């Protein structure tokens, strides 16, 4: 089985090389790595232009800053693996968790697997109370409309059978990708699983990008993609 690891990246010069080293060291599956640089201006683009070329690694550069959702969609369109998983470039999520996310699909008990920062005994950095409460609120709201019992809808780690995600018409360009894809997979007859993951969250001073504005967009996306699209 071949997996495609899609890595949207914007201004992550401090972490991108370490992240790629960690992903490249994964030996459980045959893999391809697809990095999409979203017009970074902090040196990330130059790092990616000069990294060692690997046969299983592809780097795409956006002409303008277009958002995480746009990058994920572009990566999915280029992916050739049997399973596609999204990996952020900021090291908040540990690539060593990828095999456990893929395992339910490999075992043919799942079509989609979500990571969760709120279940399991793995280590998790203690950070913002209101931010975690907001994530839980968005998950509950999403669950009310989708009628699936996720614990962490906003988690970056999402693994899909390629045949599933390539047949979903994704429209959101920014962080609305999470509620949009959740709404759309909930309408299909799919086996959805969730696994606990490690989480090494960042402070805004350390480069975290998602804000309260994206939270309001997520509410809109939950309502819109469950009822009108």
C-alpha positions in Angstrom: 0.0 0.0 0.0 1.3 3.5 -0.9 0.5 6.6 1.1 0.5 10.2 0.0 1.5 12.7 2.7 0.2 16.2 1.7 1.9 19.0 3.6 0.5 22.5 3.2 3.2 25.0 4.3 3.3 28.7 4.9 6.1 30.5 6.7 7.5 27.5 8.5 11.2 28.1 8.0 12.0 27.0 11.6 10.3 23.6 11.2 10.0 22.5 7.6 13.4 20.7 7.3 12.9 18.9 10.6 9.4 17.9 9.6 10.5 16.5 6.3 13.3 14.6 8.0 10.8 13.0 10.3 8.4 12.1 7.5 11.2 10.7 5.3 12.3 8.4 8.2 8.9 6.7 8.3 9.5 3.2 6.9 6.2 1.4 7.6 4.7 2.1 4.1 5.8 3.0 0.6 5.2 6.8 0.5 5.2 10.0 -1.5 5.5 13.4 0.1 3.8 16.4 -1.5 4.7 19.8 0.0 2.7 22.8 -1.2 4.4 26.1 -0.3 1.8 28.9 0.0 3.9 31.8 -1.2 6.0 31.9 2.0 8.1 35.0 2.6 10.2 34.0 5.6 12.8 31.9 3.8 10.7 28.7 3.7 10.4 28.9 -0.1 14.2 29.1 -0.5 14.7 26.2 1.9 12.3 24.1 -0.2 14.0 25.1 -3.4 17.3 23.9 -2.1 16.5 20.7 -0.2 17.9 17.4 -1.5 15.8 16.2 -4.4 14.2 12.8 -3.6 12.3 10.6 -6.0 9.4 10.3 -3.6 9.2 14.0 -2.8 7.5 16.7 -4.7 7.4 20.4 -3.9 4.7 22.7 -5.4 4.8 26.5 -5.2 1.7 28.7 -5.2 1.9 31.9 -7.2 -0.1 33.8 -4.5 -1.0 33.1 -0.9 -4.2 31.0 -1.2 -4.8 29.3 2.1 -4.5 25.8 3.7 -7.6 24.4 2.0 -6.3 25.4 -1.5 -3.0 23.8 -0.7 -4.6 20.6 0.5 -6.8 20.4 -2.6 -3.8 21.0 -4.9 -1.9 18.3 -3.0 -4.8 15.8 -3.3 -5.0 16.4 -7.1 -1.3 15.4 -7.4 -1.4 12.4 -5.0 -1.0 8.9 -6.4 -1.2 6.9 -3.2 -3.9 4.5 -2.1 -4.3 6.6 1.1 -3.9 10.3 1.4 -3.1 12.0 4.8 -2.8 15.7 5.7 0.3 16.7 7.7 0.9 20.3 8.9 4.4 21.6 8.5 4.7 23.2 12.0 5.5 20.1 14.1 2.4 20.5 16.3 1.7 17.0 15.1 4.2 14.1 15.2 4.7 12.2 12.0 5.4 9.1 14.0 1.6 9.0 14.6 1.0 8.5 10.9 1.1 4.6 11.0 -1.6 4.4 13.6 -3.8 6.7 11.5 -3.3 4.5 8.5 -3.7 1.2 10.3 -7.6 1.1 10.3 -7.6 1.7 6.6 -4.9 -0.9 6.0 -7.0 -3.4 8.0 -10.0 -2.5 5.9 -12.2 -1.4 8.8 -12.2 2.3 7.9 -12.4 4.5 4.8 -11.6 7.7 6.8 -9.6 8.2 10.0 -9.4 11.4 12.1 -6.8 12.1 14.7 -8.0 13.5 18.0 -6.1 15.7 20.5 -8.8 15.0 23.1 -8.7 11.2 23.5 -5.9 8.7 24.2 -3.0 8.7 26.6 -0.5 10.3 24.3 1.4 13.4 25.5 -0.2 16.8 24.7 1.0 20.2 25.5 -1.1 22.3 27.8 -2.1 25.6 26.2 -5.0 27.9 25.7 -8.2 27.0 27.5 -10.5 29.2 25.4 -8.9 27.8 22.2 -9.6 24.2 23.3 -13.1 25.1 24.3 -13.7 26.7 20.9 -12.4 23.5 19.2 -14.8 21.4 21.3 -17.7 23.8 20.6 -17.1 23.6 16.8 -16.9 19.8 17.0 -20.1 19.6 19.0 -21.9 21.9 16.5 -20.5 19.9 13.6 -21.6 16.6 15.2 -25.1 18.0 15.7 -25.5 18.6 11.9 -23.5 15.5 10.7 -24.8 13.1 13.3 -21.4 11.6 13.8 -19.6 11.5 17.2 -16.2 13.0 16.6 -14.2 14.4 19.5 -11.9 16.7 17.4 -13.3 17.8 14.1 -10.7 20.5 13.7 -7.7 18.2 14.1 -5.2 18.4 11.2 -4.6 14.7 11.0 -7.1 13.2 8.6 -6.5 10.1 6.5 -8.6 9.1 3.5 -8.8 6.3 1.0 -7.7 8.1 -2.2 -10.9 6.9 -3.9 -12.9 8.7 -1.3 -11.2 12.1 -1.0 -10.6 12.5 -4.8 -14.3 12.2 -5.4 -15.2 15.1 -3.0 -15.5 18.6 -4.5 -13.7 20.7 -2.0 -14.2 24.5 -2.2 -12.8 26.1 1.0 -9.4 27.8 0.6 -8.5 28.5 4.2 -9.1 26.6 7.4 -12.7 26.0 6.4 -11.4 22.8 4.9 -11.9 20.9 8.2 -15.7 21.5 8.6 -16.3 21.3 4.9 -14.7 17.9 4.4 -16.4 16.6 7.6 -19.8 17.7 6.4 -19.2 16.1 3.0 -17.9 12.7 4.2 -20.8 12.5 6.7 -23.2 12.4 3.8 -21.6 9.4 2.2 -21.8 5.8 3.4 -18.3 5.7 4.8 -16.6 4.0 7.8 -15.1 6.8 9.9 -12.7 6.1 12.7 -10.8 8.2 15.2 -7.5 7.6 17.0 -5.8 9.5 19.8 -2.6 11.4 18.8 0.2 13.4 20.4 -0.1 17.1 20.2 2.7 19.7 20.6 0.7 22.9 20.2 2.3 26.3 19.6 1.7 29.7 21.0 1.0 32.6 18.6 4.5 34.0 19.5 5.8 30.7 18.2 4.0 30.9 14.9 0.5 29.7 15.4 -1.8 31.1 12.6 -5.4 30.2 13.1 -7.5 32.9 14.8 -11.0 33.7 16.1 -11.9 34.9 12.6 -11.4 31.3 11.3 -13.6 30.1 14.1 -16.5 32.2 12.8 -15.8 30.9 9.3 -15.9 27.4 10.6 -19.4 28.0 12.0 -20.5 29.3 8.6 -19.0 26.3 6.9 -20.7 23.8 9.3 -24.1 25.3 8.5 -23.5 25.9 4.8 -22.0 22.6 3.8 -24.4 20.5 5.8 -27.5 22.2 4.5 -26.8 24.0 1.2 -24.0 22.2 -0.6 
